[in-house]
């Protein structure tokens, strides 16, 4: 890979990651304030929204061909990667276990994984529809 392109991708991913992390913080803080700390609504929300957005972007950008690499680096690796978080999901499961709410772990993981899987496919389907509409 051309070193200049590699550096451009890195910088775009970093910029998008900063934006995604900021969004994750803002959404998490807002939902914590609104619903309290009984359930990690913020992490669940960003992981589900991120799943949908990533599915959509994957299809939408794929239709643009190889020239879409800057957008992939910025939006998928950066923004969606910074927005979603596996480490927070795992930490929150640990918190559930340490605060004698272990029964919540299975529910939280089940919702996150199943809904995330459904939403990534729905996002990809919407991306396919948008691409087909633009092509036709």
N, C-alpha and C positions, 0 to 999 in steps of 0.2 A: 504494500500500500504506500502511496505517495505520502511522505512525512508531513507535507503541508496540509493535506486532506485529513490526516490523522489528528493533527493539532486542531484543525477547525472543528472536527467532530467532538473532540474532547471539550473544547471551550463551549460549544453549543450544548452538550450534555450537562456540563457544569452549570451553565446559565439556566437551563430548563430545570435542573435539579434544585437550584435555589428557589425558583418560582414554585415548583411542586412542594418543596418542604415548607415554604411560607404558607401555601394554601392548606397543607395538612395541619400546620399549627393553628391557623385561623379557624378552620372548620372544627378541629378538635376542641379548641378553647370555647368556641361558640356553643357547641353541643354540650360540653361539660357544664357551662353556665346555665344552659336551658334545662337540661335533664338531670344534672347531678352526676356523681361518680359511681353510682350503683352498677352501671354497665358501660363498657367502653364504646359508646355510640359513635364517637369521633373516628376511631380507627376503623370500625365497621363501615361507616359511611364512606370514608376515603378509599378503602379497599374495594368496595362495591362500585363506586363511581369510577375509580381507576380501572377496574376490570372492564366496564362498559366502554370507557374512552379508549383504552388500549386495543380492544377488539375492533372498534370502529376505525381508529387510526391505522391499524395494521392493513386493513383492506383498502381504505381510502388512499393511503400513501403508496401501497403496492401498485395500484392502478396508474400511478404517476411514473412508474418505472425507476430505473437506477438514479435518475437525477433528483429523486426525493430524499436522498441521503441526509441533507442538512435538516430537513423536517423530521426525519426519523430520530436523528440524534437529539434534537431539541425537544420534540414532543413525546416520543415513546420512551427513550432511555432517560431523558432529563425530567420533563414535567410529570409523566405518569410514574416513572421510577421514584421520583422524589415525593410524589403525592401518596403512593401506596407504601405499605411498610410491613414486612414480615416480622422484623425484630420487635416492633411494638405489639404485634399480635401475640408473639411468644411471651414477652414480658408480662402482658396483661393476663395470660394464662397462668403464669407463675404467681402473680399477685392473687388471682382467684384461689390457687392452691394454698398459698401462705395465709390467707385470711379466712380459711375454712369455708370457702365457696367453691370447692372442687367440682360440684355438680354443674356449675356454670361453664366449665371448660368445654365439655362436649357440645353443649348448646351453641356456644360462641363459635367454636371451630366449625361445627356443622353448618350454621347459618353462613359464615364467611366463605367456606369452601363451596357449598352448593350454590348459593346466590351468586358468588363470584364467577363460577363456571357458567351459570345461566347467562349472566350479564356480559361476559366476554363474547359468548356466541351471539347474543342479541346485538351487541355493538358491531360485531363482524357482519351480521345480517343487514343492519342499517347501513353500514359502509358499502356493502354490495349493492343495495338499492340506490344509494346516492351515486355510486359509480355508474350503474346502469342508466340512471336518469340523465346523467351528464353525457353519456356516450350516445344516447338515443335521441 
